[in-house]
Amino acid sequence: MSCPSPSTALSPGYAGGLEIPGWDFFYKGKVRDLYQHPNHPDHMLMVATDRLSAFDVVMEETVPDRGRVLTHITEYWLNQVSDLIPAARVTVEPSEIPDLPQEFHDALRGRATWTRRAERVNVEIVLRAFLAGSGWREYEANGSLWEHQLPTGLQKSSRLPEVLHTPTTKAEIDEPITWAEAVELIGSEEDAALIHEVALKIFKEAANTASSKGVLLADTKFEFGRIDGKLVLIDEVMTPDSSRYWPENEVVEGAEPPSFDKEIVRAYLRSLTDWNRKPPPPTIPAEVITQTRSRYLEICEILTGNSPV
């Protein structure tokens, strides 16, 4: 299926906040809404909205279909790596979600994930194959990638000698930590070793798959949890929100490659001299929203072979 034409890009996106009879709307994140039902205390309903955030501020505008893209890409990757580790998610088909009224099926199709509740591992598992973002800033300042010593002379967008773990805390503002500190937070050396091994395998498999489609996976972050003491993959997986994807033929060492995400929005916001990166947010021009939507749809189609809309 081809991407929708830009002429449809400014149809209203789904901002969330849906009231579902019999369900408790108990959490509103930057992008996702969480619901629970009294008949299913061990599960929850996660709904991906089209809300847009940047610099930890939620914008007034939405990016139409963004939530569907995030759900579609996550489901694609979960199916690809299911032999490596189980996932908390049960289904993304609304008709298979128990006690979800039928009149809500169409509204939530492509956005809803029915998932088992997991005890979250309070570490973000970040893996990097290239110097970018905070990793580049760390190297530029200190010549290392936190605890990892690196060769001199690397540039922005340089490929690293190997894929590296650079874990962070899971907090309001994530802070880099050493792997030894991550092991302590994970609480089990056995689980930590499995997380390290599985995350690396998933990253390398995904990077090979993406490369075969002309895309570089520069970095990503994973979240893990436990269900009945067993490790599972939770939350989104290798979406444009949790990963940096670059068009392979446009990566030049020393320059910032174009990316398949909301960097267009961030670049616009950085150009403003009268916004302090705190609420209320500025107005995002329609053309910036249109371009951002197109990038999300483009990487979705490249990776998965089709579009969710």
CORRAQUI-V14202 format. One line per field, one symbol per residue. ss: DSSP state (a for helix, b for strand, c for the rest). psi: psi as a letter, one per 20 degrees, with the letter a starting at -180 (. if undefined). burial: 1 if it has 16 or more other ideal C-beta (glycine too) atoms within 10 Angstrom, else 0. Layout:
ss = ???
psi = ???
burial = ???
This chain:
ss = cccccaaaccccccccccccccbbbbbbcccbbbbbbcccccbbbbbbccbbbbccbbbbbbcccaaaaaaaaaaaaaaaccccccbcbbbccaaacccccaaaaaaacccbbbbbccbbccbbbbbbbbccaaaaaaaaaacbbccbbcccccccccbbbbbbbccbbccccccbccaaaaaaaaccaaaaaaaaaaaaaaaaaaaaaaacccbbbbbbbbbbbbbccbbbbbccccccccbbbbbaaaccccccccbcccaaaaaaaacccccccccccccccaaaaaaaaaaaaaaaaaaaccccc
psi = prqqqhhjhjqproiajpoopiqonipoahhqppqqphimijrqpppoajqpqpkkpprhqropjghhgggggghghhhhjhihqrqhqgqjohijopjophiigghipihpooqqpqopplppopqpiqorchgghgghhijrmdippqqrjqrpjqpqhrpqpmqrrnagoppqrrhghggghhjphggghgggggggggghgggggghijjppogrrqqpqappkippqpraqolrihjqopqphjjpppiroqqqmbkhggggghhipikpjkqqqqrppqhhggghgghgghghghggiirqi.
burial = 001100001000111101010010100000111011100100111111111101001110111111111111111111011000101110010100100100010001011111110100101111111111011101100000110101000101110100111111110000011010011001000011001101110110011011000011111111111100001111111111111111100010000010111111100110000000000010010001111111111111101100111
